[in-house]
Amino acid sequence: MKWIALLLIFIITGMLVCAMFTMEDVPSEELIRKWDDIQPFIIEPSEITGIYRNMDIDAIVFKYSTIANKDKFWTRLQSNLQETKWQLIAETSDTRTYERRFSEGDQSPDRPDMALFSSAELLKLVYLPLKQMVVVGYVQADSSKKDISFTATDEAKWAEKAIWPRFDKAKNE
């Protein structure tokens, strides 16, 4: 009987400790400004507001106001992406979707740690011209497979529930 009480205390303590160390938070402006993977997408920001970050799966949603008008914004973004592996894969009237992939063993200044695993990243971006506001959602998926597509990963399924609804809500506010 004594061991059952000790086991219950251990389980309850473990649950409380786990609850204190959540893998989700609201990212700070400073953290967003230092996140290397998303820097090409931050164009002349005047204020950055974090919305959501998951530290277990590299994922973030944030918005920022920009002093760049629509034409300057898109021109500058295109210029920023020229020397990167980011590729435009989808475009609607208000949202552009970019993907970047690294295969196991790839050597790149963008991702020096790619020797051990493959990576696929998806980033959605919307520029709201009337507000001069940009909303960004980003997710990274890792795999031990040689070449991966983001849409074929578990992270893509998770993002459908956890990231893209937050992104859509932010762009519609």
OpenMM code with the backbone's topology and positions (N, CA, C; nanometers):
from openmm import Vec3, app, unit

residues = "MET LYS TRP ILE ALA LEU LEU LEU ILE PHE ILE ILE THR GLY MET LEU VAL CYS ALA MET PHE THR MET GLU ASP VAL PRO SER GLU GLU LEU ILE ARG LYS TRP ASP ASP ILE GLN PRO PHE ILE ILE GLU PRO SER GLU ILE THR GLY ILE TYR ARG ASN MET ASP ILE ASP ALA ILE VAL PHE LYS TYR SER THR ILE ALA ASN LYS ASP LYS PHE TRP THR ARG LEU GLN SER ASN LEU GLN GLU THR LYS TRP GLN LEU ILE ALA GLU THR SER ASP THR ARG THR TYR GLU ARG ARG PHE SER GLU GLY ASP GLN SER PRO ASP ARG PRO ASP MET ALA LEU PHE SER SER ALA GLU LEU LEU LYS LEU VAL TYR LEU PRO LEU LYS GLN MET VAL VAL VAL GLY TYR VAL GLN ALA ASP SER SER LYS LYS ASP ILE SER PHE THR ALA THR ASP GLU ALA LYS TRP ALA GLU LYS ALA ILE TRP PRO ARG PHE ASP LYS ALA LYS ASN GLU".split()
positions = [
    Vec3(0.0811, -0.1191, 0.0000),
    Vec3(0.0000, 0.0000, 0.0000),
    Vec3(0.0860, 0.1264, 0.0000),
    Vec3(0.1964, 0.1179, 0.0749),
    Vec3(0.2865, 0.2322, 0.0841),
    Vec3(0.3471, 0.2648, -0.0524),
    Vec3(0.3826, 0.1625, -0.1284),
    Vec3(0.4437, 0.1827, -0.2599),
    Vec3(0.3439, 0.2436, -0.3578),
    Vec3(0.2142, 0.2148, -0.3412),
    Vec3(0.1116, 0.2754, -0.4282),
    Vec3(0.1043, 0.4257, -0.4018),
    Vec3(0.1102, 0.4641, -0.2753),
    Vec3(0.1079, 0.6063, -0.2400),
    Vec3(0.2314, 0.6773, -0.2967),
    Vec3(0.3472, 0.6121, -0.2846),
    Vec3(0.4707, 0.6703, -0.3400),
    Vec3(0.4632, 0.6805, -0.4920),
    Vec3(0.4077, 0.5783, -0.5557),
    Vec3(0.3922, 0.5809, -0.7007),
    Vec3(0.3003, 0.6939, -0.7439),
    Vec3(0.1897, 0.7124, -0.6733),
    Vec3(0.0969, 0.8225, -0.7051),
    Vec3(0.1637, 0.9585, -0.6878),
    Vec3(0.2390, 0.9734, -0.5810),
    Vec3(0.3109, 1.0998, -0.5585),
    Vec3(0.4099, 1.1234, -0.6723),
    Vec3(0.4820, 1.0187, -0.7130),
    Vec3(0.5784, 1.0296, -0.8231),
    Vec3(0.5081, 1.0686, -0.9531),
    Vec3(0.3971, 1.0045, -0.9840),
    Vec3(0.3234, 1.0337, -1.1076),
    Vec3(0.2687, 1.1756, -1.1063),
    Vec3(0.2084, 1.2159, -0.9986),
    Vec3(0.1515, 1.3520, -0.9888),
    Vec3(0.2626, 1.4561, -0.9980),
    Vec3(0.3734, 1.4334, -0.9300),
    Vec3(0.4869, 1.5266, -0.9372),
    Vec3(0.5393, 1.5352, -1.0806),
    Vec3(0.5529, 1.4211, -1.1467),
    Vec3(0.5993, 1.4199, -1.2856),
    Vec3(0.5065, 1.4968, -1.3770),
    Vec3(0.3765, 1.4794, -1.3583),
    Vec3(0.2793, 1.5522, -1.4417),
    Vec3(0.2883, 1.7026, -1.4176),
    Vec3(0.3057, 1.7437, -1.2937),
    Vec3(0.3172, 1.8868, -1.2632),
    Vec3(0.4447, 1.9461, -1.3226),
    Vec3(0.5549, 1.8735, -1.3142),
    Vec3(0.6816, 1.9208, -1.3713),
    Vec3(0.6693, 1.9333, -1.5225),
    Vec3(0.6096, 1.8331, -1.5886),
    Vec3(0.5915, 1.8383, -1.7341),
    Vec3(0.5037, 1.9559, -1.7745),
    Vec3(0.4022, 1.9826, -1.6963),
    Vec3(0.3122, 2.0942, -1.7279),
    Vec3(0.3845, 2.2285, -1.7190),
    Vec3(0.4849, 2.2369, -1.6320),
    Vec3(0.5594, 2.3619, -1.6177),
    Vec3(0.6514, 2.3871, -1.7369),
    Vec3(0.6928, 2.2833, -1.8067),
    Vec3(0.7874, 2.2956, -1.9165),
    Vec3(0.7182, 2.2726, -2.0505),
    Vec3(0.6307, 2.3603, -2.0854),
    Vec3(0.5597, 2.3472, -2.2116),
    Vec3(0.6531, 2.3802, -2.3277),
    Vec3(0.6240, 2.3222, -2.4415),
    Vec3(0.7052, 2.3449, -2.5606),
    Vec3(0.6458, 2.4547, -2.6488),
    Vec3(0.5447, 2.5236, -2.5988),
    Vec3(0.4793, 2.6296, -2.6750),
    Vec3(0.4926, 2.7620, -2.6008),
    Vec3(0.5042, 2.8693, -2.6769),
    Vec3(0.5028, 3.0013, -2.6170),
    Vec3(0.4709, 3.1053, -2.7234),
    Vec3(0.4692, 3.2292, -2.6811),
    Vec3(0.4551, 3.3415, -2.7736),
    Vec3(0.5945, 3.3995, -2.7910),
    Vec3(0.6483, 3.3939, -2.9135),
    Vec3(0.7868, 3.4386, -2.9331),
    Vec3(0.8005, 3.5903, -2.9192),
    Vec3(0.9133, 3.6310, -2.8676),
    Vec3(0.9421, 3.7734, -2.8529),
    Vec3(0.9905, 3.8320, -2.9856),
    Vec3(0.9852, 3.9621, -2.9957),
    Vec3(1.0371, 4.0302, -3.1141),
    Vec3(1.1855, 3.9998, -3.1312),
    Vec3(1.2582, 3.9979, -3.0213),
    Vec3(1.4023, 3.9704, -3.0270),
    Vec3(1.4299, 3.8311, -3.0832),
    Vec3(1.3555, 3.7310, -3.0375),
    Vec3(1.3738, 3.5951, -3.0876),
    Vec3(1.3446, 3.5882, -3.2375),
    Vec3(1.2375, 3.6511, -3.2810),
    Vec3(1.2003, 3.6502, -3.4229),
    Vec3(1.3092, 3.7164, -3.5071),
    Vec3(1.3616, 3.8271, -3.4606),
    Vec3(1.4669, 3.8974, -3.5347),
    Vec3(1.5948, 3.8142, -3.5458),
    Vec3(1.6147, 3.7194, -3.4540),
    Vec3(1.7362, 3.6366, -3.4544),
    Vec3(1.7169, 3.5011, -3.5220),
    Vec3(1.5947, 3.4662, -3.5599),
    Vec3(1.5670, 3.3352, -3.6202),
    Vec3(1.6161, 3.3379, -3.7642),
    Vec3(1.7315, 3.2790, -3.7898),
    Vec3(1.7984, 3.2877, -3.9203),
    Vec3(1.7130, 3.2415, -4.0378),
    Vec3(1.6394, 3.1325, -4.0204),
    Vec3(1.5651, 3.0745, -4.1325),
    Vec3(1.4605, 3.1680, -4.1925),
    Vec3(1.4096, 3.2605, -4.1152),
    Vec3(1.3014, 3.3474, -4.1635),
    Vec3(1.3469, 3.4892, -4.1980),
    Vec3(1.4729, 3.5180, -4.1791),
    Vec3(1.5210, 3.6548, -4.2020),
    Vec3(1.4947, 3.7103, -4.3422),
    Vec3(1.5066, 3.6310, -4.4491),
    Vec3(1.4798, 3.6893, -4.5817),
    Vec3(1.3364, 3.7410, -4.5979),
    Vec3(1.2455, 3.6954, -4.5115),
    Vec3(1.1044, 3.7309, -4.5228),
    Vec3(1.0658, 3.8508, -4.4362),
    Vec3(1.1610, 3.9043, -4.3632),
    Vec3(1.1331, 4.0210, -4.2791),
    Vec3(1.1883, 4.1440, -4.3501),
    Vec3(1.0961, 4.2234, -4.4048),
    Vec3(1.1310, 4.3382, -4.4888),
    Vec3(1.0946, 4.4683, -4.4177),
    Vec3(1.1935, 4.5474, -4.3816),
    Vec3(1.1756, 4.6785, -4.3206),
    Vec3(1.0675, 4.6802, -4.2124),
    Vec3(1.0841, 4.5988, -4.1082),
    Vec3(0.9820, 4.5940, -4.0037),
    Vec3(0.9877, 4.7155, -3.9117),
    Vec3(0.8716, 4.7628, -3.8725),
    Vec3(0.8697, 4.8693, -3.7732),
    Vec3(0.8233, 4.8154, -3.6384),
    Vec3(0.7510, 4.7049, -3.6393),
    Vec3(0.7077, 4.6401, -3.5154),
    Vec3(0.6780, 4.4941, -3.5460),
    Vec3(0.7299, 4.4042, -3.4642),
    Vec3(0.7088, 4.2610, -3.4821),
    Vec3(0.6326, 4.2070, -3.3620),
    Vec3(0.5279, 4.1288, -3.3882),
    Vec3(0.4453, 4.0724, -3.2822),
    Vec3(0.4407, 3.9206, -3.2965),
    Vec3(0.4893, 3.8509, -3.1966),
    Vec3(0.4821, 3.7055, -3.1967),
    Vec3(0.3414, 3.6587, -3.1674),
    Vec3(0.3016, 3.5490, -3.2302),
    Vec3(0.1683, 3.4913, -3.2089),
    Vec3(0.1805, 3.3527, -3.1463),
    Vec3(0.2681, 3.2683, -3.2008),
    Vec3(0.2811, 3.1307, -3.1526),
    Vec3(0.4164, 3.0744, -3.1928),
    Vec3(0.4733, 2.9917, -3.1042),
    Vec3(0.5961, 2.9184, -3.1370),
    Vec3(0.5888, 2.7822, -3.0705),
    Vec3(0.6336, 2.6807, -3.1433),
    Vec3(0.6475, 2.5474, -3.0871),
    Vec3(0.7953, 2.5119, -3.0952),
    Vec3(0.8536, 2.4763, -2.9821),
    Vec3(0.9967, 2.4485, -2.9775),
    Vec3(1.0294, 2.3031, -3.0051),
    Vec3(0.9288, 2.2152, -2.9978),
    Vec3(0.9512, 2.0743, -3.0284),
    Vec3(0.9599, 2.0554, -3.1793),
    Vec3(0.8609, 2.1062, -3.2488),
    Vec3(0.8630, 2.1121, -3.3948),
    Vec3(0.8969, 2.2573, -3.4251),
    Vec3(1.0043, 2.2832, -3.4948),
    Vec3(1.0390, 2.4223, -3.5234),
    Vec3(0.9249, 2.4849, -3.6025),
    Vec3(0.8472, 2.5674, -3.5345),
    Vec3(0.7312, 2.6300, -3.5974),
    Vec3(0.7043, 2.7635, -3.5310),
    Vec3(0.6605, 2.8597, -3.6137),
    Vec3(0.6360, 2.9936, -3.5613),
    Vec3(0.5304, 3.0643, -3.6458),
    Vec3(0.4512, 3.1472, -3.5795),
    Vec3(0.3585, 3.2372, -3.6471),
    Vec3(0.3801, 3.3748, -3.5847),
    Vec3(0.3942, 3.4759, -3.6708),
    Vec3(0.4109, 3.6128, -3.6227),
    Vec3(0.3614, 3.7092, -3.7291),
    Vec3(0.3500, 3.8344, -3.6885),
    Vec3(0.3130, 3.9383, -3.7855),
    Vec3(0.4003, 4.0600, -3.7587),
    Vec3(0.4117, 4.1415, -3.8625),
    Vec3(0.4870, 4.2645, -3.8430),
    Vec3(0.4347, 4.3731, -3.9357),
    Vec3(0.4474, 4.4940, -3.8884),
    Vec3(0.4170, 4.6073, -3.9752),
    Vec3(0.5453, 4.6443, -4.0474),
    Vec3(0.5285, 4.6935, -4.1693),
    Vec3(0.6455, 4.7275, -4.2504),
    Vec3(0.6282, 4.8676, -4.3079),
    Vec3(0.7385, 4.9345, -4.3273),
    Vec3(0.7314, 5.0668, -4.3899),
    Vec3(0.7374, 5.0554, -4.5415),
    Vec3(0.7583, 4.9336, -4.5915),
    Vec3(0.7670, 4.9120, -4.7363),
    Vec3(0.6264, 4.9044, -4.7973),
    Vec3(0.6060, 4.9767, -4.9071),
    Vec3(0.4786, 4.9632, -4.9779),
    Vec3(0.4772, 4.8289, -5.0511),
    Vec3(0.3632, 4.7963, -5.1110),
    Vec3(0.3451, 4.6642, -5.1718),
    Vec3(0.4521, 4.6328, -5.2769),
    Vec3(0.4743, 4.7240, -5.3718),
    Vec3(0.5727, 4.6985, -5.4774),
    Vec3(0.7137, 4.6826, -5.4216),
    Vec3(0.7518, 4.7711, -5.3302),
    Vec3(0.8850, 4.7644, -5.2703),
    Vec3(0.9008, 4.6353, -5.1896),
    Vec3(0.7957, 4.5969, -5.1197),
    Vec3(0.8004, 4.4756, -5.0384),
    Vec3(0.8311, 4.3539, -5.1250),
    Vec3(0.7501, 4.3327, -5.2317),
    Vec3(0.7675, 4.2139, -5.3150),
    Vec3(0.9000, 4.2163, -5.3913),
    Vec3(0.9436, 4.3340, -5.4338),
    Vec3(1.0724, 4.3448, -5.5026),
    Vec3(1.1857, 4.3083, -5.4074),
    Vec3(1.1798, 4.3605, -5.2876),
    Vec3(1.2841, 4.3340, -5.1873),
    Vec3(1.2853, 4.1863, -5.1459),
    Vec3(1.1664, 4.1287, -5.1312),
    Vec3(1.1595, 3.9879, -5.0948),
    Vec3(1.2223, 3.9012, -5.2041),
    Vec3(1.1869, 3.9300, -5.3275),
    Vec3(1.2437, 3.8546, -5.4405),
    Vec3(1.3969, 3.8646, -5.4393),
    Vec3(1.4474, 3.9816, -5.4140),
    Vec3(1.5924, 4.0024, -5.4073),
    Vec3(1.6539, 3.9225, -5.2920),
    Vec3(1.5887, 3.9244, -5.1760),
    Vec3(1.6392, 3.8505, -5.0590),
    Vec3(1.6474, 3.7005, -5.0843),
    Vec3(1.5572, 3.6483, -5.1657),
    Vec3(1.5489, 3.5042, -5.1859),
    Vec3(1.6374, 3.4524, -5.2995),
    Vec3(1.6952, 3.5410, -5.3782),
    Vec3(1.7730, 3.4993, -5.4944),
    Vec3(1.8883, 3.4053, -5.4615),
    Vec3(1.9578, 3.4272, -5.3556),
    Vec3(2.0754, 3.3462, -5.3220),
    Vec3(2.0429, 3.2384, -5.2184),
    Vec3(1.9146, 3.2038, -5.2036),
    Vec3(1.8747, 3.1012, -5.1068),
    Vec3(1.8111, 2.9834, -5.1785),
    Vec3(1.7780, 2.8806, -5.1026),
    Vec3(1.7106, 2.7641, -5.1592),
    Vec3(1.5574, 2.7761, -5.1504),
    Vec3(1.5065, 2.8874, -5.1009),
    Vec3(1.3617, 2.9062, -5.0913),
    Vec3(1.3018, 2.9157, -5.2309),
    Vec3(1.1944, 2.8375, -5.2540),
    Vec3(1.1249, 2.8367, -5.3826),
    Vec3(0.9775, 2.8682, -5.3617),
    Vec3(0.9238, 2.9563, -5.4447),
    Vec3(0.7808, 2.9851, -5.4425),
    Vec3(0.7087, 2.8637, -5.5012),
    Vec3(0.6178, 2.8024, -5.4241),
    Vec3(0.5486, 2.6821, -5.4729),
    Vec3(0.3989, 2.7030, -5.4916),
    Vec3(0.3434, 2.8100, -5.4349),
    Vec3(0.2003, 2.8364, -5.4514),
    Vec3(0.1739, 2.9838, -5.4271),
    Vec3(0.0745, 3.0347, -5.4983),
    Vec3(0.0386, 3.1764, -5.4840),
    Vec3(-0.1115, 3.1908, -5.5059),
    Vec3(-0.1764, 3.2564, -5.4105),
    Vec3(-0.3173, 3.2902, -5.4261),
    Vec3(-0.3266, 3.4423, -5.4299),
    Vec3(-0.4462, 3.4934, -5.4260),
    Vec3(-0.4613, 3.6392, -5.4329),
    Vec3(-0.3939, 3.7103, -5.3159),
    Vec3(-0.3835, 3.6444, -5.2009),
    Vec3(-0.3241, 3.7131, -5.0862),
    Vec3(-0.2092, 3.6389, -5.0179),
    Vec3(-0.1878, 3.5133, -5.0493),
    Vec3(-0.0884, 3.4338, -4.9770),
    Vec3(0.0111, 3.3694, -5.0727),
    Vec3(0.1379, 3.3752, -5.0342),
    Vec3(0.2418, 3.3050, -5.1088),
    Vec3(0.3002, 3.1974, -5.0180),
    Vec3(0.3282, 3.0826, -5.0772),
    Vec3(0.3833, 2.9703, -5.0027),
    Vec3(0.5191, 2.9345, -5.0610),
    Vec3(0.6175, 2.9229, -4.9721),
    Vec3(0.7545, 2.8930, -5.0112),
    Vec3(0.7978, 2.7628, -4.9448),
    Vec3(0.8860, 2.6908, -5.0142),
    Vec3(0.9416, 2.5677, -4.9585),
    Vec3(1.0931, 2.5680, -4.9778),
    Vec3(1.1593, 2.5070, -4.8828),
    Vec3(1.3039, 2.4912, -4.8915),
    Vec3(1.3352, 2.3504, -4.8447),
    Vec3(1.4186, 2.2799, -4.9224),
    Vec3(1.4550, 2.1419, -4.8895),
    Vec3(1.6063, 2.1249, -4.8842),
    Vec3(1.6472, 2.0394, -4.7934),
    Vec3(1.7864, 1.9966, -4.7842),
    Vec3(1.7862, 1.8457, -4.7702),
    Vec3(1.8635, 1.7778, -4.8512),
    Vec3(1.8767, 1.6325, -4.8402),
    Vec3(1.9905, 1.5983, -4.7466),
    Vec3(1.9840, 1.4800, -4.6907),
    Vec3(2.0902, 1.4305, -4.6048),
    Vec3(2.2234, 1.4445, -4.6778),
    Vec3(2.3196, 1.5032, -4.6124),
    Vec3(2.4518, 1.5189, -4.6716),
    Vec3(2.4728, 1.6501, -4.7449),
    Vec3(2.3657, 1.7250, -4.7713),
    Vec3(2.3807, 1.8553, -4.8378),
    Vec3(2.4673, 1.9476, -4.7534),
    Vec3(2.5531, 2.0184, -4.8193),
    Vec3(2.6323, 2.1212, -4.7524),
    Vec3(2.5847, 2.2562, -4.8042),
    Vec3(2.5433, 2.3419, -4.7141),
    Vec3(2.4913, 2.4717, -4.7523),
    Vec3(2.5203, 2.5722, -4.6420),
    Vec3(2.5552, 2.6943, -4.6799),
    Vec3(2.5741, 2.7976, -4.5774),
    Vec3(2.4448, 2.8240, -4.4996),
    Vec3(2.3279, 2.7990, -4.5652),
    Vec3(2.1997, 2.8194, -4.4973),
    Vec3(2.1788, 2.7203, -4.3836),
    Vec3(2.2263, 2.5976, -4.4017),
    Vec3(2.2033, 2.4924, -4.3032),
    Vec3(2.3263, 2.4039, -4.2911),
    Vec3(2.4254, 2.4423, -4.2134),
    Vec3(2.5480, 2.3638, -4.2036),
    Vec3(2.5297, 2.2293, -4.1334),
    Vec3(2.4157, 2.2055, -4.0700),
    Vec3(2.3946, 2.0836, -3.9931),
    Vec3(2.3250, 1.9719, -4.0716),
    Vec3(2.3203, 1.9807, -4.2026),
    Vec3(2.2422, 1.8878, -4.2829),
    Vec3(2.3101, 1.7541, -4.3119),
    Vec3(2.4263, 1.7295, -4.2608),
    Vec3(2.4968, 1.6054, -4.2928),
    Vec3(2.4248, 1.4815, -4.2387),
    Vec3(2.3457, 1.4936, -4.1337),
    Vec3(2.2878, 1.3772, -4.0679),
    Vec3(2.1430, 1.3481, -4.1029),
    Vec3(2.0683, 1.4447, -4.1553),
    Vec3(1.9271, 1.4224, -4.1827),
    Vec3(1.8788, 1.5148, -4.2933),
    Vec3(1.7601, 1.4863, -4.3444),
    Vec3(1.6986, 1.5710, -4.4466),
    Vec3(1.5998, 1.6662, -4.3801),
    Vec3(1.5702, 1.7755, -4.4484),
    Vec3(1.4816, 1.8766, -4.3928),
    Vec3(1.3959, 1.9360, -4.5035),
    Vec3(1.2712, 1.9610, -4.4702),
    Vec3(1.1818, 2.0349, -4.5595),
    Vec3(1.1124, 2.1411, -4.4763),
    Vec3(1.1126, 2.2634, -4.5275),
    Vec3(1.0522, 2.3750, -4.4560),
    Vec3(0.9441, 2.4365, -4.5430),
    Vec3(0.8360, 2.4780, -4.4796),
    Vec3(0.7276, 2.5451, -4.5500),
    Vec3(0.7015, 2.6775, -4.4802),
    Vec3(0.6893, 2.7831, -4.5591),
    Vec3(0.6618, 2.9154, -4.5050),
    Vec3(0.5493, 2.9780, -4.5861),
    Vec3(0.4469, 3.0262, -4.5153),
    Vec3(0.3373, 3.0997, -4.5794),
    Vec3(0.3488, 3.2450, -4.5372),
    Vec3(0.3206, 3.3325, -4.6312),
    Vec3(0.3342, 3.4754, -4.6074),
    Vec3(0.2210, 3.5493, -4.6765),
    Vec3(0.1662, 3.6468, -4.6070),
    Vec3(0.0654, 3.7343, -4.6673),
    Vec3(0.1053, 3.8786, -4.6384),
    Vec3(0.0938, 3.9620, -4.7414),
    Vec3(0.1171, 4.1063, -4.7260),
    Vec3(-0.0190, 4.1738, -4.7360),
    Vec3(-0.0565, 4.2481, -4.6326),
    Vec3(-0.1850, 4.3185, -4.6293),
    Vec3(-0.1595, 4.4659, -4.6590),
    Vec3(-0.1798, 4.5089, -4.7857),
    Vec3(-0.1378, 4.6430, -4.8271),
    Vec3(-0.2078, 4.7576, -4.7548),
    Vec3(-0.3342, 4.7420, -4.7202),
    Vec3(-0.4053, 4.8518, -4.6534),
    Vec3(-0.3505, 4.8782, -4.5141),
    Vec3(-0.2994, 4.7751, -4.4496),
    Vec3(-0.2432, 4.7881, -4.3150),
    Vec3(-0.0909, 4.7940, -4.3161),
    Vec3(-0.0292, 4.7674, -4.4325),
    Vec3(0.1151, 4.7483, -4.4432),
    Vec3(0.1612, 4.6503, -4.3351),
    Vec3(0.0899, 4.5382, -4.3313),
    Vec3(0.1135, 4.4321, -4.2326),
    Vec3(0.1482, 4.3032, -4.3059),
    Vec3(0.2408, 4.2284, -4.2490),
    Vec3(0.2832, 4.0999, -4.3039),
    Vec3(0.2577, 3.9939, -4.1973),
    Vec3(0.2003, 3.8807, -4.2386),
    Vec3(0.1797, 3.7677, -4.1485),
    Vec3(0.2611, 3.6513, -4.2036),
    Vec3(0.3343, 3.5837, -4.1150),
    Vec3(0.4235, 3.4752, -4.1541),
    Vec3(0.3950, 3.3524, -4.0683),
    Vec3(0.3880, 3.2358, -4.1351),
    Vec3(0.3807, 3.1074, -4.0660),
    Vec3(0.4893, 3.0179, -4.1216),
    Vec3(0.5619, 2.9486, -4.0344),
    Vec3(0.6779, 2.8686, -4.0757),
    Vec3(0.6792, 2.7371, -3.9977),
    Vec3(0.7101, 2.6276, -4.0687),
    Vec3(0.7249, 2.4963, -4.0053),
    Vec3(0.8414, 2.4226, -4.0705),
    Vec3(0.9217, 2.3554, -3.9890),
    Vec3(1.0310, 2.2730, -4.0401),
    Vec3(1.0038, 2.1267, -4.0063),
    Vec3(1.0282, 2.0388, -4.1034),
    Vec3(1.0156, 1.8943, -4.0826),
    Vec3(1.1505, 1.8293, -4.1083),
    Vec3(1.1900, 1.7372, -4.0228),
    Vec3(1.3148, 1.6634, -4.0383),
    Vec3(1.2835, 1.5165, -4.0651),
    Vec3(1.3749, 1.4495, -4.1348),
    Vec3(1.3545, 1.3083, -4.1643),
    Vec3(1.4884, 1.2390, -4.1836),
    Vec3(1.4885, 1.1092, -4.1574),
    Vec3(1.6080, 1.0302, -4.1847),
    Vec3(1.6079, 0.9811, -4.3297),
    Vec3(1.4984, 1.0044, -4.4038),
    Vec3(1.4928, 0.9670, -4.5455),
    Vec3(1.5808, 1.0617, -4.6263),
    Vec3(1.6284, 1.0141, -4.7391),
    Vec3(1.7216, 1.0919, -4.8217),
    Vec3(1.6582, 1.2210, -4.8742),
    Vec3(1.5384, 1.2129, -4.9271),
    Vec3(1.4727, 1.3308, -4.9830),
    Vec3(1.3274, 1.3295, -4.9373),
    Vec3(1.2820, 1.4398, -4.8828),
    Vec3(1.1445, 1.4435, -4.8323),
    Vec3(1.0687, 1.5606, -4.8928),
    Vec3(0.9402, 1.5426, -4.8984),
    Vec3(0.8487, 1.6500, -4.9354),
    Vec3(0.7775, 1.6915, -4.8080),
    Vec3(0.7623, 1.8203, -4.7857),
    Vec3(0.6994, 1.8666, -4.6626),
    Vec3(0.5604, 1.8070, -4.6454),
    Vec3(0.4828, 1.8030, -4.7522),
    Vec3(0.3440, 1.7563, -4.7416),
    Vec3(0.3332, 1.6096, -4.7007),
    Vec3(0.4395, 1.5320, -4.7142),
    Vec3(0.4367, 1.3905, -4.6788),
    Vec3(0.4814, 1.3645, -4.5345),
    Vec3(0.5038, 1.4695, -4.4571),
    Vec3(0.5556, 1.4531, -4.3211),
    Vec3(0.4455, 1.4614, -4.2159),
    Vec3(0.4761, 1.4081, -4.0981),
    Vec3(0.3842, 1.4210, -3.9847),
    Vec3(0.3712, 1.5672, -3.9424),
    Vec3(0.4794, 1.6426, -3.9585),
    Vec3(0.4751, 1.7839, -3.9233),
    Vec3(0.3731, 1.8599, -4.0087),
    Vec3(0.3565, 1.8196, -4.1346),
    Vec3(0.2573, 1.8843, -4.2219),
    Vec3(0.1167, 1.8610, -4.1690),
    Vec3(0.0906, 1.7387, -4.1246),
    Vec3(-0.0419, 1.7080, -4.0670),
    Vec3(-0.0639, 1.7880, -3.9390),
    Vec3(0.0389, 1.7958, -3.8559),
    Vec3(0.0302, 1.8721, -3.7323),
    Vec3(0.0069, 2.0207, -3.7624),
    Vec3(0.0777, 2.0750, -3.8626),
    Vec3(0.0656, 2.2169, -3.8979),
    Vec3(-0.0764, 2.2519, -3.9417),
    Vec3(-0.1446, 2.1584, -4.0075),
    Vec3(-0.2830, 2.1830, -4.0502),
    Vec3(-0.3733, 2.2141, -3.9315),
    Vec3(-0.3409, 2.1592, -3.8166),
    Vec3(-0.4225, 2.1799, -3.6968),
    Vec3(-0.3677, 2.2898, -3.6057),
    Vec3(-0.2359, 2.3040, -3.6022),
    Vec3(-0.1738, 2.3914, -3.5022),
    Vec3(-0.1181, 2.5225, -3.5562),
    Vec3(-0.0727, 2.5250, -3.6809),
    Vec3(-0.0067, 2.6453, -3.7335),
    Vec3(-0.0970, 2.7230, -3.8285),
    Vec3(-0.1477, 2.6577, -3.9317),
    Vec3(-0.2208, 2.7310, -4.0355),
    Vec3(-0.3508, 2.7940, -3.9853),
    Vec3(-0.4236, 2.7364, -3.8888),
    Vec3(-0.5383, 2.8104, -3.8340),
    Vec3(-0.4965, 2.9399, -3.7632),
    Vec3(-0.3835, 2.9385, -3.6958),
    Vec3(-0.3333, 3.0609, -3.6305),
    Vec3(-0.2907, 3.1630, -3.7350),
    Vec3(-0.2259, 3.1148, -3.8415),
    Vec3(-0.1854, 3.2020, -3.9519),
    Vec3(-0.3092, 3.2665, -4.0157),
    Vec3(-0.4102, 3.1853, -4.0463),
    Vec3(-0.5332, 3.2373, -4.1088),
    Vec3(-0.6044, 3.3374, -4.0180),
    Vec3(-0.6088, 3.3076, -3.8899),
    Vec3(-0.6737, 3.4004, -3.7946),
    Vec3(-0.5996, 3.5351, -3.7936),
    Vec3(-0.4674, 3.5314, -3.7899),
    Vec3(-0.3873, 3.6550, -3.7849),
    Vec3(-0.4054, 3.7377, -3.9114),
    Vec3(-0.4145, 3.6726, -4.0276),
    Vec3(-0.4276, 3.7500, -4.1511),
    Vec3(-0.5682, 3.8073, -4.1680),
    Vec3(-0.6655, 3.7520, -4.0965),
    Vec3(-0.8030, 3.8003, -4.1061),
    Vec3(-0.8422, 3.8964, -3.9942),
    Vec3(-0.7499, 3.9258, -3.9035),
    Vec3(-0.7806, 4.0192, -3.7930),
    Vec3(-0.7820, 4.1624, -3.8407),
] * unit.nanometer
topology = app.Topology()
chain = topology.addChain("A")
for resn in residues:
    res = topology.addResidue(resn, chain)
    for name in ("N", "CA", "C"):
        topology.addAtom(name, app.Element.getBySymbol(name[0]), res)
